[in-house]
Amino acid sequence: MLDAINNSLQIRYKKWIDRRIPPARSMTLDQRRIFIFPTLQGLCFLLLLLVMLVAAINYQNNMVFALVFLLSSVFIVAILHTFANLSGLIITAVRATPAFVGDNAEFELLVSRHGKQDYYDISLYWPESEVGSVTLRESSEQKIMLHLAAVQRGLLKPERLKVETFYPLGLLRAWTWIALDLDVLIYPQPISCELVSTAASNHAEGEVIPVVGSDDFYEFKDYQLGDSLKHIFWKGYAKGQRLQTKQFASYREQRLWLDWDSFGGDAEQRLSAICYWVLKLERNNDEYGVRLPGVEVSPAHGGHHQAQVLTVLALFNSKEGAYSNPDSHSSDSAYADSGEGR
């Protein structure tokens, strides 16, 4: 019963705040968007003033009356200063850097001021992120970086950003919840795997690479613990040579297709395997294409092509759609600095 009431209140609150503070790319904090309320210390301060007032009335002490009125004035002035420390502040979503599942997505925000007013000790954060602190005195703007854990493939849309301040006395808290029109792509987690034989070419052209399931001899290598016994070169060992194993390989075309059916496992495992090979082939400057159920990207290479393929992998079978042009997202690509696997 209590959970149902709580959920109903949360839904009503969300609808109310969505109407009052709708999403925007850039937002200026004003009277409509700022809330203010005493902190625990502020409530204790008000309780103390009440006790002092009762004592002053009881004992008819003018000095206590004067102290109560003085402290009350300080509290009222603190209300104005705490509110003014957020009023007029401009918060703009600059960019978001895509990430792989298991990493952190980075968001860049720009905090600027209107006019010459100074701002002190302002905190900005999402419920799951670290806290960014902003003070604007000598400069008119400041960039901050916030990070959110990428736990699921797809399009990550952060919750409302909390902006708050306790300046100057800590007796009051002024805050707001703003929804920045910003999202970021989360790519599958690259998982190292072998390229299965069906993905390799049967033509003796291109680059020779080890491929699981191939019968073409490639070279000998020194035996290592765990190598298959059936690949050991026993004839050479019988002649007194060192123990070696046979390596088999296949020719791979420079235009390689990464086909959905060539990888095993569930959907996320296949996407992670394809993602791994996309990063690996791009570093080798090979041309590669991707075939997924209902989606096909023709072979090519380069930064734009990799961003296109990673976008397809990120949005495959997601509610945002199976494919989205990377240019349509505000996010900057993170593929250039990405590793081969995780």
NUKE-238922 format. One record per residue (C-alpha): residue in three letters; y, z, x. Coordinates in steps of 0.5 Angstrom, whole numbers, padded with zeros to 4 digits, always signed. Example, Ala and Ser with C-alpha at 12.3 -4.5 7.8 and 13.67 -1.06 7.14 Angstrom:
ala-0009+0016+0025
ser-0002+0014+0027
end
This chain:
met+0000+0000+0000
leu+0005+0002+0006
asp+0003-0004+0010
ala+0004-0009+0004
ile+0011-0005+0003
asn+0013-0006+0010
asn+0011-0013+0010
ser+0015-0015+0004
leu+0021-0011+0007
gln+0020-0015+0013
ile+0020-0022+0010
arg+0026-0020+0006
tyr+0030-0018+0012
lys+0028-0024+0016
lys+0030-0029+0010
trp+0037-0025+0010
ile+0038-0025+0017
asp+0036-0033+0017
arg+0042-0034+0012
arg+0047-0029+0015
ile+0045-0032+0022
pro+0042-0039+0022
pro+0039-0042+0028
ala+0044-0046+0033
arg+0044-0049+0040
ser+0051-0045+0042
met+0053-0039+0038
thr+0060-0035+0038
leu+0059-0027+0036
asp+0064-0025+0031
gln+0064-0020+0026
arg+0059-0023+0021
arg+0054-0023+0027
ile+0055-0016+0030
phe+0052-0010+0027
ile+0054-0003+0030
phe+0051+0004+0029
pro+0051+0011+0033
thr+0046+0012+0038
leu+0042+0018+0038
gln+0047+0021+0043
gly+0053+0019+0038
leu+0049+0022+0032
cys+0049+0029+0036
phe+0056+0028+0038
leu+0058+0028+0030
leu+0053+0034+0029
leu+0057+0038+0034
leu+0064+0036+0031
leu+0061+0038+0024
val+0059+0045+0027
met+0066+0045+0031
leu+0070+0044+0024
val+0066+0049+0020
ala+0067+0054+0026
ala+0075+0052+0026
ile+0075+0053+0018
asn+0072+0059+0018
tyr+0076+0063+0024
gln+0082+0059+0022
asn+0083+0057+0030
asn+0088+0052+0031
met+0086+0050+0038
val+0079+0048+0035
phe+0082+0044+0030
ala+0086+0040+0035
leu+0079+0039+0039
val+0075+0037+0033
phe+0081+0032+0032
leu+0081+0030+0039
leu+0074+0028+0040
ser+0074+0025+0033
ser+0079+0020+0035
val+0075+0019+0042
phe+0069+0017+0037
ile+0073+0012+0033
val+0076+0009+0039
ala+0069+0008+0042
ile+0067+0004+0036
leu+0073-0001+0037
his+0071-0002+0044
thr+0064-0002+0043
phe+0065-0008+0038
ala+0070-0011+0042
asn+0065-0011+0048
leu+0061-0017+0044
ser+0066-0020+0040
gly+0068-0027+0042
leu+0062-0027+0047
ile+0059-0034+0047
ile+0051-0035+0048
thr+0049-0042+0049
ala+0042-0045+0050
val+0042-0049+0057
arg+0035-0051+0058
ala+0027-0049+0058
thr+0022-0051+0063
pro+0015-0052+0061
ala+0009-0048+0063
phe+0002-0048+0064
val-0002-0043+0060
gly-0003-0037+0064
asp+0004-0038+0067
asn+0011-0036+0065
ala+0016-0041+0061
glu+0023-0040+0064
phe+0029-0040+0059
glu+0036-0041+0062
leu+0042-0038+0058
leu+0049-0039+0059
val+0054-0033+0057
ser+0061-0034+0057
arg+0067-0031+0054
his+0073-0034+0050
gly+0080-0032+0053
lys+0081-0027+0058
gln+0077-0021+0055
asp+0072-0017+0060
tyr+0065-0016+0058
tyr+0061-0010+0061
asp+0054-0008+0061
ile+0051-0013+0056
ser+0043-0014+0055
leu+0040-0020+0053
tyr+0032-0020+0052
trp+0026-0022+0047
pro+0021-0017+0045
glu+0016-0020+0050
ser+0021-0022+0056
glu+0025-0018+0061
val+0032-0015+0060
gly+0038-0020+0063
ser+0044-0016+0064
val+0051-0019+0064
thr+0058-0017+0066
leu+0064-0022+0066
arg+0070-0019+0070
glu+0072-0024+0075
ser+0068-0030+0072
ser+0069-0033+0065
glu+0061-0035+0065
gln+0054-0033+0068
lys+0047-0036+0067
ile+0041-0032+0066
met+0034-0033+0067
leu+0029-0030+0062
his+0021-0031+0062
leu+0016-0031+0056
ala+0009-0031+0058
ala+0005-0038+0056
val-0001-0035+0052
gln-0002-0041+0048
arg-0002-0049+0049
gly+0003-0053+0044
leu+0011-0052+0043
leu+0013-0045+0044
lys+0019-0043+0040
pro+0022-0036+0042
glu+0024-0031+0037
arg+0031-0028+0036
leu+0034-0026+0042
lys+0037-0019+0042
val+0044-0018+0045
glu+0046-0011+0045
thr+0051-0006+0049
phe+0052+0001+0049
tyr+0059+0001+0053
pro+0063+0005+0054
leu+0061+0012+0052
gly+0054+0011+0050
leu+0055+0014+0043
leu+0055+0007+0039
arg+0050+0001+0040
ala+0053-0006+0038
trp+0048-0011+0037
thr+0046-0018+0034
trp+0039-0022+0033
ile+0041-0029+0034
ala+0036-0035+0034
leu+0037-0040+0039
asp+0035-0047+0037
leu+0031-0048+0044
asp+0023-0049+0045
val+0019-0051+0051
leu+0012-0055+0052
ile+0006-0051+0054
tyr+0001-0055+0058
pro-0006-0054+0058
gln-0009-0049+0064
pro-0011-0054+0069
ile-0018-0052+0071
ser-0022-0055+0077
cys-0028-0059+0075
glu-0032-0065+0078
leu-0030-0072+0076
val-0036-0074+0072
ser-0040-0081+0073
thr-0038-0084+0067
ala-0030-0084+0069
ala-0032-0088+0075
ser-0032-0095+0076
asn-0038-0099+0078
his-0034-0104+0082
ala-0034-0103+0090
glu-0027-0103+0090
gly-0022-0098+0090
glu-0023-0091+0093
val-0029-0088+0095
ile-0030-0081+0092
pro-0035-0076+0091
val-0038-0076+0084
val-0043-0072+0080
gly-0049-0076+0078
ser-0048-0082+0083
asp-0054-0085+0087
asp-0050-0089+0092
phe-0050-0086+0099
tyr-0044-0084+0102
glu-0044-0080+0109
phe-0048-0074+0112
lys-0045-0067+0112
asp-0047-0060+0116
tyr-0051-0056+0111
gln-0048-0050+0107
leu-0051-0045+0104
gly-0052-0047+0097
asp-0053-0054+0098
ser-0059-0058+0094
leu-0065-0058+0098
lys-0067-0065+0095
his-0061-0068+0099
ile-0063-0065+0106
phe-0064-0070+0111
trp-0071-0068+0113
lys-0073-0074+0117
gly-0067-0072+0122
tyr-0068-0065+0122
ala-0075-0066+0124
lys-0073-0070+0130
gly-0069-0064+0133
gln-0062-0066+0130
arg-0058-0061+0126
leu-0059-0059+0119
gln-0055-0064+0115
thr-0055-0066+0107
lys-0053-0073+0104
gln-0047-0074+0100
phe-0047-0079+0095
ala-0041-0082+0092
ser-0038-0088+0088
tyr-0032-0093+0088
arg-0026-0091+0083
glu-0021-0096+0081
gln-0014-0094+0082
arg-0013-0095+0075
leu-0017-0089+0072
trp-0019-0087+0065
leu-0019-0080+0063
asp-0023-0080+0057
trp-0025-0075+0052
asp-0032-0076+0052
ser-0033-0076+0060
phe-0032-0068+0060
gly-0036-0063+0057
gly-0034-0056+0053
asp-0030-0055+0047
ala-0023-0058+0046
glu-0019-0053+0050
gln-0024-0054+0056
arg-0023-0061+0056
leu-0016-0061+0055
ser-0016-0057+0061
ala-0020-0061+0065
ile-0016-0067+0064
cys-0010-0064+0066
tyr-0013-0062+0072
trp-0014-0069+0074
val-0008-0071+0071
leu-0004-0067+0077
lys-0009-0069+0082
leu-0009-0077+0081
glu-0001-0076+0080
arg-0001-0073+0087
asn-0005-0079+0090
asn-0001-0084+0087
asp-0006-0087+0083
glu-0005-0090+0076
tyr-0009-0087+0070
gly-0009-0087+0063
val-0012-0082+0058
arg-0016-0083+0052
leu-0016-0077+0046
pro-0019-0078+0039
gly-0013-0082+0036
val-0009-0082+0042
glu-0009-0087+0048
val-0004-0087+0054
ser-0004-0093+0058
pro-0005-0093+0065
ala+0001-0092+0070
his+0004-0087+0075
gly+0010-0083+0076
gly+0014-0077+0074
his+0016-0080+0067
his+0008-0082+0066
gln+0006-0075+0068
ala+0011-0072+0063
gln+0008-0077+0057
val+0001-0075+0059
leu+0002-0067+0059
thr+0006-0068+0053
val+0000-0071+0049
leu-0004-0066+0052
ala+0000-0060+0050
leu+0001-0063+0043
phe-0006-0065+0042
asn-0008-0063+0035
ser-0002-0058+0034
lys+0002-0057+0028
glu+0008-0061+0032
gly+0003-0067+0032
ala-0001-0071+0037
tyr+0004-0074+0041
ser+0011-0073+0042
asn+0016-0077+0047
pro+0018-0072+0053
asp+0025-0075+0052
ser+0026-0072+0045
his+0025-0065+0048
ser+0030-0061+0051
ser+0026-0058+0056
asp+0026-0060+0063
ser+0019-0062+0066
ala+0015-0057+0071
tyr+0010-0062+0073
ala+0013-0064+0080
asp+0012-0056+0082
ser+0005-0055+0079
gly-0001-0054+0083
glu-0008-0057+0082
gly-0011-0052+0078
arg-0011-0045+0077
end
